[in-house]
Amino acid sequence: MRKGQGYGREMVEKAIAYAQSAPRGKAKLVELTYKPENAAAKKIYDSLGFRLTGDVLACGEDRRH
């Protein structure tokens, strides 16, 4: 799989859609983490409206919601 084909964005969009219609009830909040040096992930999450929470996990990943 090559970068830039939109698969990452599509995957995140599908995960959000699932969370919004999950069989156990709709999610009130969607959170994720990622390594700050992952520029492609940052771009996708920014474009989908995820914002940094200011929390950084022990493994160095930033938290967004």
PyMOL Python script that loads the backbone (N, CA, C, O; Angstrom):
from pymol import cmd

cmd.read_pdbstr("""\
ATOM      1  N   MET A   1       0.850  -1.178   0.000  1.00  0.00           N
ATOM      2  CA  MET A   1       0.000   0.000   0.000  1.00  0.00           C
ATOM      3  C   MET A   1       0.895   1.240   0.000  1.00  0.00           C
ATOM      4  O   MET A   1       1.869   1.316   0.749  1.00  0.00           O
ATOM      5  N   ARG A   2       0.557   2.189  -0.835  1.00  0.00           N
ATOM      6  CA  ARG A   2       1.335   3.421  -0.932  1.00  0.00           C
ATOM      7  C   ARG A   2       0.656   4.538  -0.162  1.00  0.00           C
ATOM      8  O   ARG A   2      -0.562   4.549   0.012  1.00  0.00           O
ATOM      9  N   LYS A   3       1.470   5.475   0.295  1.00  0.00           N
ATOM     10  CA  LYS A   3       0.940   6.647   0.985  1.00  0.00           C
ATOM     11  C   LYS A   3       0.207   7.541   0.005  1.00  0.00           C
ATOM     12  O   LYS A   3       0.464   7.506  -1.198  1.00  0.00           O
ATOM     13  N   GLY A   4      -0.714   8.348   0.531  1.00  0.00           N
ATOM     14  CA  GLY A   4      -1.380   9.342  -0.285  1.00  0.00           C
ATOM     15  C   GLY A   4      -2.580   8.844  -1.054  1.00  0.00           C
ATOM     16  O   GLY A   4      -3.086   9.558  -1.920  1.00  0.00           O
ATOM     17  N   GLN A   5      -3.054   7.644  -0.768  1.00  0.00           N
ATOM     18  CA  GLN A   5      -4.200   7.111  -1.486  1.00  0.00           C
ATOM     19  C   GLN A   5      -5.510   7.283  -0.711  1.00  0.00           C
ATOM     20  O   GLN A   5      -6.572   6.891  -1.194  1.00  0.00           O
ATOM     21  N   GLY A   6      -5.437   7.864   0.484  1.00  0.00           N
ATOM     22  CA  GLY A   6      -6.656   8.133   1.234  1.00  0.00           C
ATOM     23  C   GLY A   6      -7.143   6.998   2.111  1.00  0.00           C
ATOM     24  O   GLY A   6      -8.202   7.113   2.727  1.00  0.00           O
ATOM     25  N   TYR A   7      -6.397   5.899   2.185  1.00  0.00           N
ATOM     26  CA  TYR A   7      -6.847   4.764   2.991  1.00  0.00           C
ATOM     27  C   TYR A   7      -6.859   5.084   4.485  1.00  0.00           C
ATOM     28  O   TYR A   7      -7.767   4.661   5.200  1.00  0.00           O
ATOM     29  N   GLY A   8      -5.868   5.819   4.959  1.00  0.00           N
ATOM     30  CA  GLY A   8      -5.811   6.175   6.381  1.00  0.00           C
ATOM     31  C   GLY A   8      -7.000   7.019   6.777  1.00  0.00           C
ATOM     32  O   GLY A   8      -7.641   6.753   7.794  1.00  0.00           O
ATOM     33  N   ARG A   9      -7.301   8.029   5.992  1.00  0.00           N
ATOM     34  CA  ARG A   9      -8.445   8.896   6.278  1.00  0.00           C
ATOM     35  C   ARG A   9      -9.743   8.095   6.240  1.00  0.00           C
ATOM     36  O   ARG A   9     -10.601   8.244   7.110  1.00  0.00           O
ATOM     37  N   GLU A  10      -9.877   7.247   5.226  1.00  0.00           N
ATOM     38  CA  GLU A  10     -11.084   6.433   5.110  1.00  0.00           C
ATOM     39  C   GLU A  10     -11.256   5.521   6.330  1.00  0.00           C
ATOM     40  O   GLU A  10     -12.368   5.350   6.830  1.00  0.00           O
ATOM     41  N   MET A  11     -10.165   4.946   6.798  1.00  0.00           N
ATOM     42  CA  MET A  11     -10.226   4.077   7.970  1.00  0.00           C
ATOM     43  C   MET A  11     -10.688   4.850   9.205  1.00  0.00           C
ATOM     44  O   MET A  11     -11.535   4.366   9.956  1.00  0.00           O
ATOM     45  N   VAL A  12     -10.145   6.033   9.418  1.00  0.00           N
ATOM     46  CA  VAL A  12     -10.531   6.842  10.572  1.00  0.00           C
ATOM     47  C   VAL A  12     -11.994   7.260  10.451  1.00  0.00           C
ATOM     48  O   VAL A  12     -12.727   7.223  11.439  1.00  0.00           O
ATOM     49  N   GLU A  13     -12.428   7.654   9.265  1.00  0.00           N
ATOM     50  CA  GLU A  13     -13.828   8.029   9.062  1.00  0.00           C
ATOM     51  C   GLU A  13     -14.767   6.858   9.367  1.00  0.00           C
ATOM     52  O   GLU A  13     -15.822   7.049   9.973  1.00  0.00           O
ATOM     53  N   LYS A  14     -14.390   5.662   8.951  1.00  0.00           N
ATOM     54  CA  LYS A  14     -15.217   4.475   9.219  1.00  0.00           C
ATOM     55  C   LYS A  14     -15.257   4.158  10.711  1.00  0.00           C
ATOM     56  O   LYS A  14     -16.301   3.773  11.238  1.00  0.00           O
ATOM     57  N   ALA A  15     -14.131   4.319  11.388  1.00  0.00           N
ATOM     58  CA  ALA A  15     -14.093   4.083  12.834  1.00  0.00           C
ATOM     59  C   ALA A  15     -14.986   5.083  13.566  1.00  0.00           C
ATOM     60  O   ALA A  15     -15.685   4.712  14.510  1.00  0.00           O
ATOM     61  N   ILE A  16     -14.969   6.346  13.141  1.00  0.00           N
ATOM     62  CA  ILE A  16     -15.830   7.365  13.744  1.00  0.00           C
ATOM     63  C   ILE A  16     -17.292   7.028  13.489  1.00  0.00           C
ATOM     64  O   ILE A  16     -18.115   7.106  14.401  1.00  0.00           O
ATOM     65  N   ALA A  17     -17.620   6.658  12.267  1.00  0.00           N
ATOM     66  CA  ALA A  17     -19.003   6.299  11.934  1.00  0.00           C
ATOM     67  C   ALA A  17     -19.470   5.124  12.777  1.00  0.00           C
ATOM     68  O   ALA A  17     -20.605   5.112  13.253  1.00  0.00           O
ATOM     69  N   TYR A  18     -18.599   4.132  12.966  1.00  0.00           N
ATOM     70  CA  TYR A  18     -18.959   2.987  13.797  1.00  0.00           C
ATOM     71  C   TYR A  18     -19.209   3.431  15.236  1.00  0.00           C
ATOM     72  O   TYR A  18     -20.184   3.007  15.857  1.00  0.00           O
ATOM     73  N   ALA A  19     -18.339   4.279  15.762  1.00  0.00           N
ATOM     74  CA  ALA A  19     -18.492   4.757  17.139  1.00  0.00           C
ATOM     75  C   ALA A  19     -19.789   5.544  17.313  1.00  0.00           C
ATOM     76  O   ALA A  19     -20.390   5.528  18.387  1.00  0.00           O
ATOM     77  N   GLN A  20     -20.215   6.227  16.261  1.00  0.00           N
ATOM     78  CA  GLN A  20     -21.443   7.010  16.335  1.00  0.00           C
ATOM     79  C   GLN A  20     -22.693   6.151  16.224  1.00  0.00           C
ATOM     80  O   GLN A  20     -23.794   6.631  16.497  1.00  0.00           O
ATOM     81  N   SER A  21     -22.545   4.891  15.830  1.00  0.00           N
ATOM     82  CA  SER A  21     -23.708   4.020  15.687  1.00  0.00           C
ATOM     83  C   SER A  21     -23.494   2.669  16.355  1.00  0.00           C
ATOM     84  O   SER A  21     -24.204   1.710  16.055  1.00  0.00           O
ATOM     85  N   ALA A  22     -22.536   2.586  17.247  1.00  0.00           N
ATOM     86  CA  ALA A  22     -22.158   1.317  17.865  1.00  0.00           C
ATOM     87  C   ALA A  22     -23.341   0.636  18.544  1.00  0.00           C
ATOM     88  O   ALA A  22     -24.217   1.303  19.094  1.00  0.00           O
ATOM     89  N   PRO A  23     -23.363  -0.676  18.504  1.00  0.00           N
ATOM     90  CA  PRO A  23     -24.460  -1.432  19.092  1.00  0.00           C
ATOM     91  C   PRO A  23     -24.609  -1.247  20.605  1.00  0.00           C
ATOM     92  O   PRO A  23     -25.678  -1.511  21.154  1.00  0.00           O
ATOM     93  N   ARG A  24     -23.584  -0.811  21.261  1.00  0.00           N
ATOM     94  CA  ARG A  24     -23.655  -0.582  22.716  1.00  0.00           C
ATOM     95  C   ARG A  24     -24.030   0.850  23.051  1.00  0.00           C
ATOM     96  O   ARG A  24     -23.967   1.240  24.217  1.00  0.00           O
ATOM     97  N   GLY A  25     -24.413   1.632  22.078  1.00  0.00           N
ATOM     98  CA  GLY A  25     -24.765   3.027  22.281  1.00  0.00           C
ATOM     99  C   GLY A  25     -23.786   3.934  21.588  1.00  0.00           C
ATOM    100  O   GLY A  25     -22.625   3.580  21.384  1.00  0.00           O
ATOM    101  N   LYS A  26     -24.256   5.096  21.232  1.00  0.00           N
ATOM    102  CA  LYS A  26     -23.418   6.048  20.505  1.00  0.00           C
ATOM    103  C   LYS A  26     -22.319   6.613  21.397  1.00  0.00           C
ATOM    104  O   LYS A  26     -22.547   6.905  22.572  1.00  0.00           O
ATOM    105  N   ALA A  27     -21.136   6.762  20.831  1.00  0.00           N
ATOM    106  CA  ALA A  27     -20.013   7.351  21.561  1.00  0.00           C
ATOM    107  C   ALA A  27     -20.265   8.836  21.774  1.00  0.00           C
ATOM    108  O   ALA A  27     -20.733   9.536  20.876  1.00  0.00           O
ATOM    109  N   LYS A  28     -19.953   9.297  22.960  1.00  0.00           N
ATOM    110  CA  LYS A  28     -20.069  10.727  23.259  1.00  0.00           C
ATOM    111  C   LYS A  28     -18.781  11.459  22.914  1.00  0.00           C
ATOM    112  O   LYS A  28     -18.780  12.671  22.695  1.00  0.00           O
ATOM    113  N   LEU A  29     -17.684  10.706  22.868  1.00  0.00           N
ATOM    114  CA  LEU A  29     -16.372  11.290  22.624  1.00  0.00           C
ATOM    115  C   LEU A  29     -15.502  10.251  21.933  1.00  0.00           C
ATOM    116  O   LEU A  29     -15.508   9.079  22.308  1.00  0.00           O
ATOM    117  N   VAL A  30     -14.761  10.680  20.931  1.00  0.00           N
ATOM    118  CA  VAL A  30     -13.809   9.805  20.255  1.00  0.00           C
ATOM    119  C   VAL A  30     -12.419  10.357  20.548  1.00  0.00           C
ATOM    120  O   VAL A  30     -12.125  11.514  20.248  1.00  0.00           O
ATOM    121  N   GLU A  31     -11.568   9.520  21.137  1.00  0.00           N
ATOM    122  CA  GLU A  31     -10.195   9.915  21.425  1.00  0.00           C
ATOM    123  C   GLU A  31      -9.248   8.990  20.678  1.00  0.00           C
ATOM    124  O   GLU A  31      -9.582   7.847  20.366  1.00  0.00           O
ATOM    125  N   LEU A  32      -8.079   9.501  20.405  1.00  0.00           N
ATOM    126  CA  LEU A  32      -7.036   8.695  19.789  1.00  0.00           C
ATOM    127  C   LEU A  32      -5.692   9.224  20.240  1.00  0.00           C
ATOM    128  O   LEU A  32      -5.584  10.324  20.782  1.00  0.00           O
ATOM    129  N   THR A  33      -4.674   8.421  20.006  1.00  0.00           N
ATOM    130  CA  THR A  33      -3.308   8.857  20.291  1.00  0.00           C
ATOM    131  C   THR A  33      -2.457   8.585  19.059  1.00  0.00           C
ATOM    132  O   THR A  33      -2.794   7.743  18.226  1.00  0.00           O
ATOM    133  N   TYR A  34      -1.363   9.302  18.960  1.00  0.00           N
ATOM    134  CA  TYR A  34      -0.435   9.107  17.843  1.00  0.00           C
ATOM    135  C   TYR A  34       0.915   9.679  18.214  1.00  0.00           C
ATOM    136  O   TYR A  34       1.024  10.533  19.093  1.00  0.00           O
ATOM    137  N   LYS A  35       1.924   9.208  17.548  1.00  0.00           N
ATOM    138  CA  LYS A  35       3.280   9.734  17.758  1.00  0.00           C
ATOM    139  C   LYS A  35       3.380  11.092  17.061  1.00  0.00           C
ATOM    140  O   LYS A  35       3.018  11.201  15.889  1.00  0.00           O
ATOM    141  N   PRO A  36       3.855  12.114  17.744  1.00  0.00           N
ATOM    142  CA  PRO A  36       3.924  13.461  17.176  1.00  0.00           C
ATOM    143  C   PRO A  36       4.717  13.557  15.875  1.00  0.00           C
ATOM    144  O   PRO A  36       4.452  14.441  15.060  1.00  0.00           O
ATOM    145  N   GLU A  37       5.681  12.669  15.667  1.00  0.00           N
ATOM    146  CA  GLU A  37       6.468  12.723  14.432  1.00  0.00           C
ATOM    147  C   GLU A  37       5.743  12.128  13.231  1.00  0.00           C
ATOM    148  O   GLU A  37       6.256  12.179  12.114  1.00  0.00           O
ATOM    149  N   ASN A  38       4.560  11.567  13.446  1.00  0.00           N
ATOM    150  CA  ASN A  38       3.771  10.991  12.357  1.00  0.00           C
ATOM    151  C   ASN A  38       2.968  12.101  11.677  1.00  0.00           C
ATOM    152  O   ASN A  38       1.799  12.323  11.992  1.00  0.00           O
ATOM    153  N   ALA A  39       3.616  12.787  10.745  1.00  0.00           N
ATOM    154  CA  ALA A  39       3.015  13.945  10.085  1.00  0.00           C
ATOM    155  C   ALA A  39       1.752  13.583   9.304  1.00  0.00           C
ATOM    156  O   ALA A  39       0.806  14.370   9.255  1.00  0.00           O
ATOM    157  N   ALA A  40       1.732  12.402   8.697  1.00  0.00           N
ATOM    158  CA  ALA A  40       0.554  11.989   7.914  1.00  0.00           C
ATOM    159  C   ALA A  40      -0.658  11.824   8.825  1.00  0.00           C
ATOM    160  O   ALA A  40      -1.757  12.260   8.483  1.00  0.00           O
ATOM    161  N   ALA A  41      -0.462  11.194   9.986  1.00  0.00           N
ATOM    162  CA  ALA A  41      -1.566  11.018  10.931  1.00  0.00           C
ATOM    163  C   ALA A  41      -2.043  12.374  11.441  1.00  0.00           C
ATOM    164  O   ALA A  41      -3.246  12.621  11.521  1.00  0.00           O
ATOM    165  N   LYS A  42      -1.107  13.248  11.783  1.00  0.00           N
ATOM    166  CA  LYS A  42      -1.474  14.585  12.273  1.00  0.00           C
ATOM    167  C   LYS A  42      -2.343  15.315  11.252  1.00  0.00           C
ATOM    168  O   LYS A  42      -3.336  15.947  11.612  1.00  0.00           O
ATOM    169  N   LYS A  43      -1.965  15.225   9.985  1.00  0.00           N
ATOM    170  CA  LYS A  43      -2.720  15.898   8.930  1.00  0.00           C
ATOM    171  C   LYS A  43      -4.148  15.351   8.837  1.00  0.00           C
ATOM    172  O   LYS A  43      -5.106  16.115   8.713  1.00  0.00           O
ATOM    173  N   ILE A  44      -4.280  14.035   8.897  1.00  0.00           N
ATOM    174  CA  ILE A  44      -5.613  13.423   8.845  1.00  0.00           C
ATOM    175  C   ILE A  44      -6.447  13.863  10.042  1.00  0.00           C
ATOM    176  O   ILE A  44      -7.587  14.301   9.885  1.00  0.00           O
ATOM    177  N   TYR A  45      -5.878  13.745  11.235  1.00  0.00           N
ATOM    178  CA  TYR A  45      -6.636  14.075  12.456  1.00  0.00           C
ATOM    179  C   TYR A  45      -7.010  15.552  12.488  1.00  0.00           C
ATOM    180  O   TYR A  45      -8.122  15.894  12.892  1.00  0.00           O
ATOM    181  N   ASP A  46      -6.103  16.433  12.071  1.00  0.00           N
ATOM    182  CA  ASP A  46      -6.429  17.859  11.996  1.00  0.00           C
ATOM    183  C   ASP A  46      -7.600  18.096  11.047  1.00  0.00           C
ATOM    184  O   ASP A  46      -8.524  18.847  11.362  1.00  0.00           O
ATOM    185  N   SER A  47      -7.553  17.450   9.882  1.00  0.00           N
ATOM    186  CA  SER A  47      -8.592  17.672   8.877  1.00  0.00           C
ATOM    187  C   SER A  47      -9.955  17.143   9.323  1.00  0.00           C
ATOM    188  O   SER A  47     -10.990  17.600   8.837  1.00  0.00           O
ATOM    189  N   LEU A  48      -9.955  16.182  10.245  1.00  0.00           N
ATOM    190  CA  LEU A  48     -11.211  15.625  10.743  1.00  0.00           C
ATOM    191  C   LEU A  48     -11.693  16.329  12.015  1.00  0.00           C
ATOM    192  O   LEU A  48     -12.710  15.946  12.594  1.00  0.00           O
ATOM    193  N   GLY A  49     -10.964  17.350  12.441  1.00  0.00           N
ATOM    194  CA  GLY A  49     -11.413  18.148  13.582  1.00  0.00           C
ATOM    195  C   GLY A  49     -10.915  17.700  14.936  1.00  0.00           C
ATOM    196  O   GLY A  49     -11.343  18.247  15.952  1.00  0.00           O
ATOM    197  N   PHE A  50     -10.017  16.712  14.988  1.00  0.00           N
ATOM    198  CA  PHE A  50      -9.456  16.296  16.275  1.00  0.00           C
ATOM    199  C   PHE A  50      -8.522  17.379  16.781  1.00  0.00           C
ATOM    200  O   PHE A  50      -7.779  17.983  16.008  1.00  0.00           O
ATOM    201  N   ARG A  51      -8.565  17.622  18.086  1.00  0.00           N
ATOM    202  CA  ARG A  51      -7.725  18.648  18.695  1.00  0.00           C
ATOM    203  C   ARG A  51      -6.901  18.036  19.816  1.00  0.00           C
ATOM    204  O   ARG A  51      -7.356  17.119  20.500  1.00  0.00           O
ATOM    205  N   LEU A  52      -5.694  18.543  20.002  1.00  0.00           N
ATOM    206  CA  LEU A  52      -4.838  18.071  21.084  1.00  0.00           C
ATOM    207  C   LEU A  52      -5.485  18.353  22.426  1.00  0.00           C
ATOM    208  O   LEU A  52      -6.103  19.399  22.621  1.00  0.00           O
ATOM    209  N   THR A  53      -5.337  17.403  23.361  1.00  0.00           N
ATOM    210  CA  THR A  53      -5.860  17.600  24.710  1.00  0.00           C
ATOM    211  C   THR A  53      -4.806  18.198  25.626  1.00  0.00           C
ATOM    212  O   THR A  53      -5.130  18.725  26.690  1.00  0.00           O
ATOM    213  N   GLY A  54      -3.545  18.116  25.216  1.00  0.00           N
ATOM    214  CA  GLY A  54      -2.447  18.547  26.072  1.00  0.00           C
ATOM    215  C   GLY A  54      -1.855  17.388  26.857  1.00  0.00           C
ATOM    216  O   GLY A  54      -0.817  17.540  27.501  1.00  0.00           O
ATOM    217  N   ASP A  55      -2.512  16.220  26.807  1.00  0.00           N
ATOM    218  CA  ASP A  55      -2.002  15.031  27.487  1.00  0.00           C
ATOM    219  C   ASP A  55      -0.982  14.328  26.596  1.00  0.00           C
ATOM    220  O   ASP A  55      -1.181  14.189  25.389  1.00  0.00           O
ATOM    221  N   VAL A  56       0.097  13.892  27.206  1.00  0.00           N
ATOM    222  CA  VAL A  56       1.104  13.095  26.514  1.00  0.00           C
ATOM    223  C   VAL A  56       1.271  11.811  27.313  1.00  0.00           C
ATOM    224  O   VAL A  56       1.549  11.854  28.512  1.00  0.00           O
ATOM    225  N   LEU A  57       1.104  10.672  26.654  1.00  0.00           N
ATOM    226  CA  LEU A  57       1.229   9.383  27.323  1.00  0.00           C
ATOM    227  C   LEU A  57       2.692   9.086  27.631  1.00  0.00           C
ATOM    228  O   LEU A  57       3.590   9.703  27.058  1.00  0.00           O
ATOM    229  N   ALA A  58       2.925   8.154  28.524  1.00  0.00           N
ATOM    230  CA  ALA A  58       4.290   7.785  28.914  1.00  0.00           C
ATOM    231  C   ALA A  58       5.111   7.316  27.712  1.00  0.00           C
ATOM    232  O   ALA A  58       6.332   7.475  27.696  1.00  0.00           O
ATOM    233  N   CYS A  59       4.448   6.739  26.707  1.00  0.00           N
ATOM    234  CA  CYS A  59       5.157   6.258  25.516  1.00  0.00           C
ATOM    235  C   CYS A  59       5.475   7.382  24.535  1.00  0.00           C
ATOM    236  O   CYS A  59       6.085   7.144  23.493  1.00  0.00           O
ATOM    237  N   GLY A  60       5.058   8.622  24.870  1.00  0.00           N
ATOM    238  CA  GLY A  60       5.361   9.777  24.026  1.00  0.00           C
ATOM    239  C   GLY A  60       4.267  10.160  23.048  1.00  0.00           C
ATOM    240  O   GLY A  60       4.416  11.130  22.305  1.00  0.00           O
ATOM    241  N   GLU A  61       3.160   9.411  23.036  1.00  0.00           N
ATOM    242  CA  GLU A  61       2.066   9.731  22.109  1.00  0.00           C
ATOM    243  C   GLU A  61       1.214  10.870  22.648  1.00  0.00           C
ATOM    244  O   GLU A  61       0.961  10.966  23.849  1.00  0.00           O
ATOM    245  N   ASP A  62       0.776  11.732  21.732  1.00  0.00           N
ATOM    246  CA  ASP A  62      -0.140  12.817  22.071  1.00  0.00           C
ATOM    247  C   ASP A  62      -1.564  12.293  22.038  1.00  0.00           C
ATOM    248  O   ASP A  62      -1.881  11.400  21.252  1.00  0.00           O
ATOM    249  N   ARG A  63      -2.424  12.841  22.885  1.00  0.00           N
ATOM    250  CA  ARG A  63      -3.826  12.451  22.912  1.00  0.00           C
ATOM    251  C   ARG A  63      -4.656  13.557  22.252  1.00  0.00           C
ATOM    252  O   ARG A  63      -4.418  14.745  22.467  1.00  0.00           O
ATOM    253  N   ARG A  64      -5.633  13.137  21.445  1.00  0.00           N
ATOM    254  CA  ARG A  64      -6.544  14.065  20.779  1.00  0.00           C
ATOM    255  C   ARG A  64      -7.973  13.604  20.986  1.00  0.00           C
ATOM    256  O   ARG A  64      -8.246  12.424  21.206  1.00  0.00           O
ATOM    257  N   HIS A  65      -8.865  14.555  20.909  1.00  0.00           N
ATOM    258  CA  HIS A  65     -10.296  14.225  20.869  1.00  0.00           C
ATOM    259  C   HIS A  65     -11.018  15.255  20.030  1.00  0.00           C
ATOM    260  O   HIS A  65     -12.234  15.171  19.861  1.00  0.00           O
TER     261      HIS A  65
END
""", "prot")
cmd.dss("prot")
cmd.show_as("cartoon", "prot")
cmd.util.cbc("prot")
cmd.orient("prot")
